Amino acid sequence: MGVGTFARCIRTGLVAAVLLCACTSGFTQDLRESAEKAAVETLESTELSPKDLMEIKSSDCKRRYSNPRNFLFLLPGVLFFLFALITRNYGKIFPFFGLLLLLGSSEPDPSAAIRRAEQSFVSGRYLEAMEGYKQAEQQLPCNSAILYNLGILSHYLGRQGYAVHYLRRSLRLAPADGQVQYALQLLEQDYDLAGQVPPPFPVHPDVAFVLLLVFTNVTFIIGAFVLRTKKVQFLITLVLVAIATLGCLAFFVGRRLADVRSVAVVIAEESQLYRVPEEDSKSWFELPAGTSLWIRGSSGQYYLVETPAQIEGWVRSDTILID
């Protein structure tokens, strides 16, 4: 009775989630657009400021999908499935849900450099602040908040291309950070950069990774009930959960493939898009600093790039930075 109710609850929850997403998609889209408009208006009325020390410390790398040890979180579902084939006493199986391996690691403390950088920014010494945050970046090379601060400082120093570059790098690490999203949008409007490469999808790959782990474990668990009970309700639940698992897998793979694509940002004040990778080549047109481009290949000191308008050409490697 209990496991049957459990299966019905899972089926009901999956169906309700699908219906809820379908019914509220339009409302959430309108709500998101209103929130983005309000946030942009707020940024336009205030000066951009860097993230503080607490925000930097809370901005870890968050690339758990790239750590092979995290795949050990699949063990609960796999062990449940294996033990279900051996014993009918489910009470001996459930304790294995607690088998989650978390390995901590110590990180260097860049607090002193960050505090000096904060004081330099308040005093208007932007070059000193830039050096302080770069020193902190060497200790925390995968920190989205530090990259955001470097982008803001580059903007105040008049380094248009570097500002866009750092903000785009920050979004690759934290694509759901609204502050970075709106700052990038504001600066691109201020620099009159139309037709930019779109920013990353605002869902971190770790979210898709966690969903994939959860639904994979549930699939193994329901599969164990199907093998031992031979009940139709568990088979129906297994089909629904398996579909959800495949959807999570497709979402995770698609999100990762989107991150693999390299994007370059023009940092030189005067950069040309050439027709062929040669010194005496004719150029298509000039690329303003801050322009973002897709990387398609390379040849010597040139990169083959594509604009969002699907125009391909070559740029010199010393005029761009790759995200």
N, C-alpha and C positions, 0 to 999 in steps of 0.2 A: 504493500500500500504506500509505504513511504517513498520507495524508489520510483513507483509509478507517478506519484504526485510530483516528484522531482523532474521527471521527464516532461510531464505536461507543463510545468512551470517554465522549463527551458523553451519549449515550443511556443508557448504563449508570449514569452519575453521576446523571442526573435521576431515573431509576427508583429507584435506591438511596436518594436523598434523600427521595423521597416515602414509601417503605416505612419508612425510619428514623424519620421524623416521626410516621407512623401508629403504629408499634410502641412508641415511647418517650414519646408524649404524656401518658399516664397517669402514668408514672414521674416525668417532669419536673414535672408539676403537683404531685404529692405532695412532691417535693423543694423546689419553690418555696414551698409552703405551710409546710413545716417551717422553711425559711430565714427566711421572714417572721415566723413565730411566735418564733423564736429572736432575731431582730433586735429585735422589739418588746419582748420580755422584757429584752433588754440595755438598751434605751433607758429602760425603766421603772425600771431599777435605777441609772441614772446621770443626771446633769444634762445638759441639752442645751448644747452648746458650739458657737460659730461656726466656720466654715471658716477656715483660716489663709491667709496671703498666697500660698503656693504653689498652693493649691487655687483661689484666686480668679484667679490669672494663667492657670491651665490651663483655666478655664471661659470659653471664648470664646462668641460668639453662636450658632455652629453652625446657621445657617440657610442652608446652601449651596444649597438648592433655590430660594431666592428671588433668587439672583444669576443673571441671564440669561447671564453669561459661562460659567457652569459647564455650560451645554448644549453648549459646544464640545467636551466630552468625547465627544460622539456622532460627532465627526469620524473617529476611527479606523475604525469600522465602515462609515460612509458612504463614505469614501475607498477602503476595501478593496473594497466592492461596485462602485464606479464603475470602479476600475482593473481589476477582474476582467473587466469588460465590454470592456476595451480590449486587455489583454495576457494571455497564458497563462503568463507567467513570474511565478509567485507569489513568487519570491525578491525581486522588486522591490517587492512590495506590503507585506510584513511590516514594513519599517522605519517605515511610517506609523503603526504601533501606538504609537510613541513620541511622537506628536503630541498632547501634553497641555499645555494652557496654564494656568499657575498665576500669578496676579498677587498679589504680596504687598502688604500695607498696614501702615503704622505706626500704633501706638495710643499714646495718652498713658499715662504711668506714674503710677498713683495709689498707689505703694508707701508714700509718707510718710503719707498720710491713713489708709491701712489699718493701718499700724504703730501710729499714735496711737490708732486705734479699738481695736486689740487690747489695748494697755496699759490703756485706759480700762475695757474689759470685765473684765480680770483684777482691776482695782482696785475693781470694783463700781460704776463711774460709767457707768451704762447710757445715760443721756441723752447724755453726751459721745461714747460709742461709737456711738450712733445717728447723731449729727451727722457723725461721721467716715465712716461707711459711706455715708451719703447723699451726702457730698461725693465719695466714690469712685464712687458710682453715676452721678453727673453726667458723669464722665470715661469710665466703662464702662457705658452705659445698657442693655446687653443681656448682663448677667452673672448667671447663675443662682446662683452662690455668694454674691454680695453680697446678692441678694434673700433668700436663705435666712438670712443673718446678720441682715438687717433683721427677718425674721419671728421669729427667736429672741429678739432684743432686745425686740421688741414684746410678746412673751409675758412676759418678765421685768418689763416696765414696766406690765403689766396691761392692755394694749391688745389685747383678745381678737380683735376684728374685724380689726385690722391684721395680727396674727400669721397668721391664716388667709389673708388676702389676699396677703401677701408670699410665703408658702409655695406657694400655688397659682400665682402668677406664676413662681416658680422652677421649678415642675414643667412649666409650659408650655414653658420653654426647655430643660429637661433632664428629660424624663419618665421616663428610666430611672435617675435618681439615687435609689438606695435610701435614703440618709440623709434626703433630703427627704421621700420617701414615708412613711417610718416616723415622722418628726417630725410631719408633718401628721396622720397617723392617731392618734398619741399625743395631740396637742393637742385634736383633735376629740373624743376620748374623755374627756379631762380637762374640756373645756368642756360635756360632755353634749350634743353636737350630733348628733342622730340623723337619718338620711335625708338626708345631704349629696349634692350633685352629685358623681358619681364623678370621681376625678382623671383626667388624660389617660392614654391607653393607653401603657404603658411601653415604647414603641418610638419613637424619634425619627423624624420625617418624612425626615430626611437618609438614614437607613438604607434606607427604601423608595426614595428618589431614586437612591441609588448602585446598588441592585439593578436598578432600571429602566434606568439607563445601561448597566450591564454586559450585561444580557440583550438590550437593543436592539442593542448592538454585535455580540453573538454572532449575533443573528438576521440582521443584514446580512451577516455573514461566511459563515454557512451558506447564506444565499440566493445568495451569489455562487458557491459551490461547486455548488449545484443548477443554476444557469443554465449553468455552463461544463461540468459533467461529465454532467448528466442522469441521475445515479445515484439508485436508489431509497433507498439507505441515507441519503443526504444529505437527501432529501425527508422521510423519517420523522423524522430529527433536526431538520429545520426546523420541522415541525409541533409537536414536543415543546417546542422552544425558544420558538416563537411563543406557545404556551399559557402557558409560564412568564412570558414578557414581558407578556402581557395580565393575568396574575395580579398581577405587580408593579405594573402601571399602576393596576389596580383598588385595590390596597392603598394606593398613594401618594395617589390621589384621595380615597379614603375617609378616610385619615389627615389630609389637608389640610382636608376638609370638617368633620371633628371639631374641628379647631383654630379654624375660622372662627366657630363658635358662641360667643357672648359669655356669660360667667359673671360675676355680681356677688356681692359679699360684703358683708353688713351690717356696718357699722362703728359705728353708733350704739348706745348702751346700750339705748335703748327705740325700737324701730321698729315701725310698724304696716303690715300688709298691707291696703290699702284696696280696696273694691269698685269704686269709680270714681275717676278722678283729679280730685277736688275737695276743697276744704278741709273742708267739712262732711260728707264721706262717712263712712259707717260702715265699720268695719274688720272683717276676717275674724278675725284673731288677731294676737298680738304675735310679732315675729321677734327672737330673741335675737342678740346680737352674734356674728359669725362664721358666720352662716347663709349658705350659698351658694345662688344662685338662677340659673335660666336667664333671659336677657334676650330678650323677645319684641317689644318696641317701646317707643315713648316718646310723651309728650304733655306739652308744657310742662315743668314741673318734676317730672314723674312718669315712672317707667319701668314698663312692663307686664312683669311677671315671672311665672315659673312655678316652683313648688317641685318637688322630686323626686317628691312625692306627686301631681303633676299638678293642683295647685290654682293657678289664675291670679288675679292681683290687681295692685294698683298700689302702688309705694313711692316715697317722696320721693327725688329725686336726691341730696340732701345727706346721706342716711343710708346710702349704699352706695358701694362702689368697684368698678369694672369691671376684671376681669383683662385 
